[in-house]
């Protein structure tokens, strides 16, 4: 649990004493050096890391005057706040530089990654509503993770926070950084499709959303790419004319009437043993 504190240093101390796992502050916003020192001593005593969280929309005026509202300004702000903690002999630091601008976020984080060895927290701040927020977060966080940059992530959505967690897990799963849950491989519908692939894939995703089994399932619409994709997954179907050909561990098992595809796939997923 990370406590996000602004301005009132006493709240940061109270959070550390109450058992927070991490404190997010910007030391320059806490006040005098004595107040920063008090926060540092509390975090040191309770072994609580401090995350410096720089937001592209609230940079220091003197830094903006020098660099403009740029990725370089965000990186400079992070270095400034880190220096205040380092001056007090505190190095249990995590750094985050975020903007609602995806490119700026990626550029600033790459700069920090090249300039220091502190752990980095990734995210695109004020990313927006569920639809665009997930897209912006996946692009920004994903680009950095593909570079090997980043230690923790947060997806920021103007939506139910549970959806932030789900999106975060999906980003990690997409990059092979988290195992667990049913991954559905499905094709875009086309003129060759003879089953309702859109409804089947959507309903299968809904029914498997909370399954923890680590398994890859293909839902393919026709015989062009379908058999190859299905063979490459643990379980899959390749659609035909009102039916689907069931694959399991790369082998054809049987034909399934379209009306039974979902129910039989669910049963196969529930019964699947990866060692079969």
VENSULLIN-V452964 format. One record per backbone hydrogen bond with DSSP energy under -1.0 kcal/mol. CO is the residue of the C=O (numbers start at 0). NH is the residue of the N-H. Records with the same first field share a line. If there is no record, write none. Layout:
# VENSULLIN-V452964
CO: NH, NH
This chain:
# VENSULLIN-V452964
0: 20, 21
2: 23
5: 7
6: 8
7: 10
8: 12
9: 13
10: 14
11: 15
12: 16
13: 17
14: 19
21: 2
22: 50
23: 4
25: 28
26: 29
31: 35
32: 36
33: 37
34: 38
35: 39
36: 40
37: 41
38: 42
39: 43
40: 44
41: 45
42: 47
48: 22
49: 93
50: 24
51: 95
53: 97
54: 57
59: 63
60: 64
61: 65
62: 66
63: 67
67: 69
69: 73
70: 74
71: 75
72: 76
73: 77
74: 78
75: 79
76: 80
77: 81
78: 82
79: 83
80: 84
81: 85
82: 86
84: 89
85: 88
90: 92
91: 49
93: 51
94: 120
95: 53
97: 55
100: 104
101: 105
102: 106
103: 107
104: 108
105: 109
106: 110
107: 111
108: 112
109: 113
110: 114
111: 115
118: 94
119: 150, 151
121: 153
127: 157
128: 132
129: 133
130: 134
131: 135
132: 136
133: 137
134: 138
135: 139
136: 140
137: 141
138: 142
139: 143
140: 144
141: 145
143: 148
144: 147
151: 121
156: 158
159: 162
160: 164
161: 165
162: 166
163: 167
164: 168
165: 169
166: 170
167: 171
168: 172
169: 173
170: 174
171: 176
172: 175
180: 214
182: 216
184: 218
189: 192
194: 196
195: 199
196: 200
197: 201
198: 202
199: 203
200: 204
201: 205
202: 206
203: 207
207: 210
211: 180
212: 214
214: 182
215: 233, 234
216: 184
217: 236
218: 186
219: 238
224: 228
225: 229
226: 230
227: 231
229: 232
233: 248
234: 217
235: 246
236: 219
237: 244
239: 241
241: 257
242: 239
243: 255
244: 237
245: 252
246: 235
247: 250
250: 247
253: 245
255: 243
256: 259
257: 260
259: 263
260: 264
261: 265
262: 266
263: 267
264: 268
265: 269
266: 270
272: 275
